[in-house]
Amino acid sequence: MQDDASTQSYFRLREDGVFAGNDPARGPWSADHCHAGPVSGLIVRAAEAEIGADKMLTRLTVDLLRPLPLVGLRVAAETTRHTKTLATTRVTVHDLDDSLCATATTMHLVRRDLGPVPDADCARPDITKVVEGPFPLNQLRHGLKAFPHYAEVRYPEAGNQGAGPKTIWMRTPNLLQGEVQSPIQSLCALADCGNGISWNAPPTEMGFMNTDLTVNIHREPVSDWLASQSISHWQPSGVGMSQAVLYDTEGPIGTALQTLVLFPSG
C-alpha cells in the first residue's frame, strides 16, 4: 500500500446528499471518473438501508451505463418486492446533470439460525502464507493518485504476480469517513477488481473495462483482509469475462462475474 488507507475514505457525503469521490475512488482509466467497486459499495449501502438488517444481501447486479464522475453521484434505492423470505430492490446512480450512470438490482434473503449444516470442503488461500506485492494493475492512464494507491495487497507465497489467473488478498479503505461499513459494502471494492487482477496483457497493450458486475454472496465476510481468486477470458470478438471466487480469512464467501469490453491501446 502506498498511502495509509485509514486516513482516506472512498467518498465524502455532502449535505445535499451527493457522494463526492476522494482520491481512493478514482479509477485507472480516467482521472475524472470513479472505479466501479467503491460505487458498488454505495449501491449496497442504499439497498441495505432500504431493506433492513433482518435480511442479508445475497446478490448484487450492476449495469454500468456510462462513466461515473468523481465530482459527485446521487444514489437512490426502491423496494420492488418484500416478503417474509426475500426482498429485492432497484438502485439508480445519477451524476450531477441527472444523467443515469448505473442501474442495479439486489436480492436479500431472511436470516435464520439452522445450527450446523453439511458444507463442501474446498481448498482456500491462507492469509498466514503471503508476501507483499504491488497492486496487480499498476499502469494507470493518468498520473494522479487513484484506487491502487490506497489498497493493501498480499500474494500467496510463490504466487503469480504477472499476466494471467492469480489470487490476491486486499484490504481497502472505508466507504465513508466516520461511518462503519457493512461487511458486504466492504467486499465491493475487491469484487469489482477481477479484470484488474487477472488481466492477460497490460493496459498499455489492451484495454479491458467491465460493463457490469454480478456478485453472489452466501456468507458475510468476517475479516478486513479479503481475497479474490480470479481468471479472465478474452476473445477476438472484443468481448471478455472475468470470474472470481471471493474469500475471507475463514473461507469462501461468494463469487463475482464481470463482462468485459476489450479495446487495443494506443
Secondary structure by P-SEA (a helix, b strand, c coil): ccccccccccccccccbbbbbccccccccccccccaaaaaaaaaaaaaaaccccccccbbbbbbcccccccbbbbbbbbcccccccccbbbbbbcccccccccbbbbbbbbbbccbbbbbbbbbbbccbbbbbcccccccccccccccccbbbbbccccccccccbbbbbbbcccccccccccccccccccccccccccccccccbbbbbcbbbbbbcccccccbbbbbbbbbbcccccbbbbbbbbccccccbbbbbbbbbbbcc
